[in-house]
Amino acid sequence: MLKSVKLLRLLILIFLLSFALAQEGQSTSQAQESSEITNSQDSITTPEADMISAGIVADQAIADWLKKESPNFMTMASKSPEEVCAELPALVQSPPPPKGTTVNIADRRVVESTETDIAKFTYPASLAGRNPQIIEVSLDKTEQGWQAKQVSVKIDLPNSGFRDWLQSRLASWLFIAFSVFVFYSLAVPSFLRKWLLAAWNNIKEHKRIVIATVGFLASIFTVGVLTGMALPEACKESVHTVLLHLVGSVGATEAYGSGNIARAATITFYQNFGSVTLMVLYGSALLFGFPAYLISTLSFYIQGVPFGLLGGGNPIDMLITMIVIVLELSAYFLVVAGGGIFLATLIKKGFKGFSEGLNKLTLMLPVALVLLLIGAWFEAFMIIVRG
């Protein structure tokens, strides 16, 4: 059993290294993208006069953005829930710049687009003495002319080049093959079944920690749901706008909009297991467990709010949502509990128990992987098939 756990730790290390390699490859693609943006002004499909008008609006949007100030906590706390909700989309989509930010408006660049009613421009900027950044302005064309929709720092998410590749047909087929391999491994004697058995024994050995962790985090999530239910109806549209922005930023909107179940499941699994479970929860649990509890407490409370505010619908939709919530939250809670087991092992045995505690934490990952794999396929199938 010890050899199989060491193999699991090796696989996790390889997975983390692949993230680093993907990030390295992203640097090259970013350089190419920058070159394309520079030369895109000649190939833009929007008429030149119209684009000049859009550029003027974009310049003014930058000037207005630079005047914005970060909201004061006491000021926000004194406002009504309706007022806070009204300001929420702007704070998420176009957060105020740090003090000392400068933007070179004279070096405006057009971002190529095939749509005549949408325009984007980029500007080089320096954010309070930090490394050079790119500010992007998005505009929509209305009956009144061009209107600024969003001003934001152009941030590439970790492994965004890899995320783009996940939208490809090859990635979908590889994910299908991976899923078949995992489900086949569940049906026959395999390393996966050994890991799951060891994880189950681990859970039984530390059931008090697991039960306490699951109960605590489930309560935090429930409080978030109740908070959402207590918010005024006026907050629904604002929260929905923020959710669409966040979902779109990780590529889920594009994947689900394609109607391809495998593609949507691929993106969902990568986000839930690769980003949330492996990088955030497992990564923070490695710091002797405690940070995972701090991060999870805030995270699951915030995640519960939209469910309380936007929940409801017909019984079938509610049942589907509940199944997805149970699968995903169970995976997340068990990894956090693994951090608690890691910490408890260190307290009981000192640093002599470091390797044992790390093994027990790592064994929670195969359980999370299976739950999230099932959840990804179920969620993608139900959302796309039901429309």
Beta strands, then each sheet from edge to edge (+ up, - down):
strand 1: 102-103
strand 2: 109-111
strand 3: 118-126
strand 4: 132-142
strand 5: 145-153
sheet 1: 1+ 3- 2+
sheet 2: 1+ 3- 4+ 5-
end
